[in-house]
């Protein structure tokens, strides 16, 4: 796996400091970068308040729990982290301090806050390391917020456009409807599957339009879909990877790989649901061997509480210097 020279230097100088510093290196100054590390992490109802559950059955997190999460953020050491199940900017700032990261959240967060809406209060967002990019733009994707059969809207997507050294990358952070991990979408026989089935069209539309714009793209996040169960025949996968427009061929990581997250515990799942899905231009930049699933140490893991999180973060490196 390729590494930033800056990272290697700081890691050698600061061994032992990662447990207390939220970021393993300071903001990057304007200089050429050879690689870009992106990550995705569902943080299991991360609240901005200590010792208070965000919603029913969510973990209450102590100061010690937050310190543990900060250690894993440091180990992840990503330039961009797609966040799911986070209660907005104040919660994200507990792990991604403003001195080192800029955070962006879907418009659903501000709508719920301003209207005092009764929702699940979990949102998609991004944490972006300061100083890495020349330009960053967040675009809300409310079209993914389809209505459930009961009339409740599900989560927005969030698009992030980043530019550096004259190059652009588009990322779409998704947290799709849960509860239909491998069941049929055609026909959809449960409310959860009906909802997920209706999220396919706006997701495919974003993929097709972004591909036609010639911008390299990645869809990342919690798909709540175990693609590996049915493979190419999965009803969601075959919709978004249908070969149209011509030349659009998607690749995903992890691929046919059982998660190591929570192995040996009741919280373990045989198939992943968190993915990076790459368009063909972005796939050319990927070092597949750099894919990492950051597994929690036994001393930190509590499957009963779902802490540090019920999902392990995943990360991968892109060769930003490649033409």
C-alpha positions as CSV (number, residue, x, y, z in Angstrom):
1,X,0.0,0.0,0.0
2,X,1.3,3.4,-0.9
3,X,1.7,5.9,1.9
4,X,2.2,9.6,2.1
5,X,5.8,10.5,2.9
6,X,4.4,13.0,5.4
7,X,2.4,10.2,7.1
8,X,5.4,7.9,7.3
9,X,7.5,10.6,8.9
10,X,4.9,11.6,11.4
11,X,4.1,8.0,12.4
12,X,7.7,7.3,13.1
13,X,8.1,10.4,15.2
14,X,4.8,10.1,17.1
15,X,4.5,6.4,17.9
16,X,2.5,6.1,21.0
17,X,0.7,9.4,20.6
18,X,-2.1,8.2,18.4
19,X,-4.2,7.1,21.4
20,X,-4.6,10.7,22.6
21,X,-4.6,12.7,19.3
22,X,-7.7,12.7,17.2
23,X,-5.6,13.1,14.0
24,X,-2.2,11.6,13.3
25,X,-1.0,14.5,11.3
26,X,-1.7,18.3,11.1
27,X,-3.6,19.9,8.3
28,X,-1.7,19.5,5.0
29,X,-0.2,22.6,3.5
30,X,-0.6,23.2,-0.2
31,X,1.7,20.8,-1.9
32,X,1.3,18.0,-4.5
33,X,-0.3,14.8,-3.1
34,X,0.4,11.4,-4.5
35,X,-2.5,9.6,-2.9
36,X,-5.9,10.0,-1.3
37,X,-7.2,7.8,1.5
38,X,-11.0,7.6,1.7
39,X,-13.1,5.8,4.4
40,X,-16.6,5.0,5.4
41,X,-17.9,4.4,8.9
42,X,-21.4,3.9,10.4
43,X,-20.9,5.1,13.9
44,X,-24.0,3.6,15.5
45,X,-26.1,6.5,16.7
46,X,-23.3,8.8,17.7
47,X,-24.8,11.5,19.9
48,X,-23.2,14.9,20.7
49,X,-24.2,14.3,24.4
50,X,-22.2,12.0,26.7
51,X,-24.0,9.4,28.7
52,X,-27.2,9.9,26.8
53,X,-28.7,7.5,24.1
54,X,-29.7,9.2,20.9
55,X,-32.7,6.9,20.5
56,X,-34.1,3.7,21.8
57,X,-31.6,0.8,22.0
58,X,-28.7,3.1,21.0
59,X,-25.6,3.1,23.1
60,X,-24.9,5.7,25.7
61,X,-21.3,6.7,25.3
62,X,-19.0,7.8,28.1
63,X,-16.0,10.0,27.8
64,X,-13.9,6.8,27.7
65,X,-16.0,5.5,24.8
66,X,-15.3,8.7,22.9
67,X,-11.6,8.4,23.6
68,X,-11.7,4.9,22.2
69,X,-13.4,6.1,19.0
70,X,-10.8,8.9,18.6
71,X,-8.1,6.3,18.7
72,X,-9.7,4.5,15.8
73,X,-10.1,7.7,13.9
74,X,-6.4,8.2,14.3
75,X,-5.6,4.7,13.1
76,X,-7.9,5.2,10.1
77,X,-6.0,8.3,9.1
78,X,-8.2,9.1,6.2
79,X,-8.4,12.3,4.2
80,X,-12.2,11.9,3.7
81,X,-14.5,9.9,5.9
82,X,-18.1,9.2,4.9
83,X,-20.2,9.1,8.1
84,X,-23.5,7.4,8.8
85,X,-25.7,7.4,11.9
86,X,-24.2,10.6,13.3
87,X,-26.3,13.2,15.0
88,X,-24.9,16.2,13.0
89,X,-21.9,18.4,13.2
90,X,-21.6,18.7,16.9
91,X,-21.5,14.9,17.3
92,X,-19.0,14.6,14.4
93,X,-16.7,17.3,16.0
94,X,-16.2,15.0,19.0
95,X,-14.1,12.7,16.8
96,X,-13.1,15.1,14.0
97,X,-12.1,18.4,15.6
98,X,-12.6,21.6,13.6
99,X,-8.9,22.4,13.8
100,X,-8.2,19.4,11.5
101,X,-11.5,18.6,9.7
102,X,-14.3,20.3,8.0
103,X,-17.6,18.5,8.3
104,X,-20.6,18.5,6.0
105,X,-24.0,17.0,6.6
106,X,-27.1,16.3,4.5
107,X,-29.8,19.0,4.5
108,X,-32.0,16.6,6.5
109,X,-30.1,17.5,9.6
110,X,-30.8,21.3,9.4
111,X,-34.5,20.6,8.4
112,X,-35.0,18.4,11.5
113,X,-33.2,20.8,13.7
114,X,-35.1,23.9,12.5
115,X,-38.5,22.2,12.5
116,X,-37.9,20.2,15.6
117,X,-38.9,17.1,13.6
118,X,-39.6,13.7,15.2
119,X,-37.2,11.5,13.2
120,X,-34.5,9.1,13.9
121,X,-32.0,12.0,14.1
122,X,-29.2,10.1,12.3
123,X,-27.6,11.6,9.2
124,X,-25.1,11.1,6.4
125,X,-22.1,13.4,6.5
126,X,-18.5,13.8,5.5
127,X,-15.4,14.7,7.5
128,X,-12.7,16.2,5.2
129,X,-9.2,16.8,6.3
130,X,-8.4,20.5,6.1
131,X,-5.8,21.7,3.6
132,X,-5.9,18.7,1.4
133,X,-8.2,20.0,-1.4
134,X,-8.3,23.2,-3.4
135,X,-12.1,23.1,-3.4
136,X,-14.8,21.1,-1.6
137,X,-18.5,21.3,-2.4
138,X,-21.3,19.3,-0.7
139,X,-24.5,18.7,-2.6
140,X,-27.6,17.3,-0.9
141,X,-29.3,14.3,-2.5
142,X,-32.8,14.4,-1.1
143,X,-34.0,12.2,-4.0
144,X,-32.7,9.1,-2.1
145,X,-35.1,10.1,0.8
146,X,-38.1,8.1,-0.6
147,X,-41.1,7.5,1.6
148,X,-41.7,4.3,3.4
149,X,-45.1,2.7,3.1
150,X,-46.0,4.3,6.4
151,X,-45.1,7.8,4.9
152,X,-41.9,8.4,6.8
153,X,-39.0,9.7,4.7
154,X,-35.7,7.8,4.8
155,X,-32.2,9.3,4.9
156,X,-30.8,11.7,2.3
157,X,-27.7,11.0,0.4
158,X,-24.8,13.5,0.4
159,X,-22.6,14.2,-2.6
160,X,-19.1,15.6,-2.1
161,X,-17.1,17.1,-5.0
162,X,-13.4,17.6,-4.2
163,X,-10.8,19.2,-6.4
164,X,-7.0,19.1,-6.2
165,X,-4.2,19.7,-8.7
166,X,-6.8,20.2,-11.4
167,X,-8.5,16.9,-10.8
168,X,-12.0,16.2,-9.5
169,X,-13.6,13.3,-7.7
170,X,-17.3,12.9,-6.8
171,X,-18.3,10.8,-3.8
172,X,-21.9,9.9,-2.9
173,X,-22.4,8.9,0.7
174,X,-25.4,6.6,1.2
175,X,-27.2,5.0,4.1
176,X,-29.9,3.0,2.4
177,X,-33.0,1.4,4.0
178,X,-32.2,-1.4,6.4
179,X,-34.1,-4.6,6.9
180,X,-33.9,-6.0,3.4
181,X,-30.3,-7.4,3.3
182,X,-30.8,-10.2,0.7
183,X,-34.6,-10.6,0.1
184,X,-36.3,-10.1,-3.2
185,X,-36.8,-6.6,-4.5
186,X,-38.8,-7.9,-7.5
187,X,-41.4,-8.4,-6.1
188,X,-40.7,-6.6,-2.8
189,X,-42.7,-8.5,-0.1
190,X,-41.9,-6.4,3.0
191,X,-42.2,-2.6,3.7
192,X,-38.4,-2.4,4.1
193,X,-37.8,-4.2,0.7
194,X,-40.4,-2.0,-1.0
195,X,-38.6,1.1,0.3
196,X,-35.1,-0.1,-0.7
197,X,-36.5,-1.1,-4.2
198,X,-37.6,2.5,-4.7
199,X,-34.2,3.9,-3.8
200,X,-32.7,2.1,-6.8
201,X,-33.9,4.5,-9.4
202,X,-32.5,7.7,-7.9
203,X,-29.2,5.9,-7.1
204,X,-28.9,4.6,-10.6
205,X,-29.7,8.0,-12.0
206,X,-26.9,9.7,-10.0
207,X,-24.4,7.0,-11.1
208,X,-25.4,7.3,-14.8
209,X,-25.3,11.1,-14.8
210,X,-22.0,11.3,-13.0
211,X,-20.5,8.8,-15.4
212,X,-21.7,10.8,-18.4
213,X,-20.1,13.9,-16.9
214,X,-16.7,12.1,-17.1
215,X,-15.9,12.8,-13.4
216,X,-14.5,9.8,-11.6
217,X,-16.9,8.8,-8.8
218,X,-17.3,6.6,-5.8
219,X,-20.5,5.6,-4.0
220,X,-19.7,4.7,-0.5
221,X,-21.4,4.0,2.8
222,X,-23.9,1.6,4.4
223,X,-25.9,0.0,1.5
224,X,-27.7,-2.3,3.9
225,X,-27.5,-4.9,1.2
226,X,-25.5,-8.1,1.2
227,X,-24.4,-8.0,-2.4
228,X,-22.3,-11.2,-2.1
229,X,-25.3,-13.4,-1.3
230,X,-26.7,-13.1,-4.9
231,X,-23.7,-11.6,-6.6
232,X,-24.3,-10.1,-10.1
233,X,-28.0,-11.3,-9.8
234,X,-28.6,-9.1,-6.7
235,X,-31.7,-7.0,-7.5
236,X,-30.0,-3.8,-6.4
237,X,-26.6,-4.5,-7.9
238,X,-27.9,-5.5,-11.3
239,X,-30.0,-2.3,-11.5
240,X,-27.1,0.0,-10.9
241,X,-24.6,-2.1,-12.8
242,X,-26.7,-2.8,-15.9
243,X,-24.0,-1.8,-18.5
244,X,-25.9,1.4,-19.5
245,X,-24.7,3.9,-20.5
246,X,-22.1,2.1,-22.6
247,X,-18.8,1.6,-20.8
248,X,-20.2,1.9,-17.3
249,X,-18.9,-1.0,-15.4
250,X,-18.9,-0.8,-11.6
251,X,-16.5,-2.4,-9.1
252,X,-16.9,-2.8,-5.4
253,X,-14.8,-3.3,-2.4
254,X,-14.9,-5.5,-0.4
255,X,-15.6,-8.2,-2.9
256,X,-16.5,-11.7,-1.9
257,X,-14.8,-11.3,1.4
258,X,-16.3,-12.2,4.8
259,X,-16.0,-9.3,7.2
260,X,-13.6,-9.7,10.1
261,X,-15.6,-7.2,12.1
262,X,-17.0,-8.7,15.3
263,X,-15.8,-12.2,14.3
264,X,-16.6,-14.8,16.9
265,X,-19.3,-12.7,18.5
266,X,-23.1,-12.5,18.1
267,X,-22.6,-9.2,16.3
268,X,-20.7,-10.8,13.4
269,X,-22.3,-10.9,9.9
270,X,-21.2,-13.4,7.2
271,X,-21.5,-10.8,4.4
272,X,-20.6,-7.1,4.3
273,X,-23.1,-4.3,3.8
274,X,-20.6,-1.4,3.9
275,X,-19.0,-0.8,0.5
276,X,-17.0,1.4,-1.9
277,X,-18.6,1.2,-5.4
278,X,-16.3,2.7,-8.0
279,X,-17.0,3.9,-11.5
280,X,-14.5,2.9,-14.2
281,X,-12.5,6.1,-14.0
282,X,-12.2,6.0,-10.3
283,X,-11.4,2.2,-10.3
284,X,-8.3,3.0,-12.4
285,X,-7.0,5.0,-9.4
286,X,-7.6,2.3,-6.8
287,X,-5.0,0.1,-5.2
288,X,-7.2,-2.9,-4.3
289,X,-4.6,-4.2,-1.9
290,X,-4.9,-1.0,0.1
291,X,-8.4,-1.9,1.2
292,X,-8.6,-2.1,5.0
293,X,-11.3,-3.1,7.4
294,X,-10.2,-1.7,10.8
295,X,-11.2,-4.3,13.3
296,X,-11.7,-3.4,17.0
297,X,-9.3,-4.8,19.6
298,X,-10.9,-7.3,22.0
299,X,-10.3,-4.9,24.9
300,X,-12.3,-2.2,23.2
301,X,-15.2,-4.3,21.8
302,X,-18.5,-4.7,23.6
303,X,-21.0,-6.5,21.3
304,X,-23.8,-6.1,23.8
305,X,-23.6,-2.3,23.7
306,X,-22.4,-2.1,20.1
307,X,-19.4,-0.1,21.0
308,X,-17.1,1.3,19.7
309,X,-19.7,0.8,16.9
310,X,-21.7,-2.1,15.4
311,X,-19.9,-1.4,12.1
312,X,-16.1,-1.4,11.6
313,X,-14.7,1.4,9.4
314,X,-13.4,0.6,6.0
315,X,-10.8,2.5,4.0
316,X,-9.0,2.4,0.6
317,X,-6.3,4.4,-1.1
318,X,-6.5,6.1,-4.5
319,X,-3.5,7.1,-6.6
320,X,-4.2,10.8,-7.0
321,X,-1.0,11.3,-8.9
322,X,-2.0,9.1,-11.7
323,X,-3.0,10.8,-15.0
